[in-house]
Amino acid sequence: MSRRKARELALQALFQLDFNEQEPTEALEAAFAETQGAGPKTRAYAKDLVGGTHRHLQEIDEIISGLSLEWKLDRMPGVDRNIARIAIYEMSYAGEEISPNVVINEAVELAKTFGTDDSSRFINGILGAMIKSRSAP
């Protein structure tokens, strides 16, 4: 299974959901149709990321809004917003325990690939602030 590929698929689906009224499964199927070589485990992980992020969207967006002092959620680039959503879902709500450093690194790599020149710094800042706020006394 490729978690990175699953995150890419989830990002594509969540980005679609931001701009189109459709069910998460429809958006994910569209992402699957455009991608070659995603095996069953990769697809299952992508499905978990999209479904879980979508289920916890309100809470996740509140976390992002609380951490982003300079950008309102609806003014953030869609790619950045959805990369942050996936990472926060993985660190806060996913059933599997994944090291925050791994999640942040993967999110930054997604931002470098799919975002703007500033996306990776923005994602690193948001997620770093989240970790710092959780470890504060």
Beta strands, then each sheet from edge to edge (+ up, - down):
end
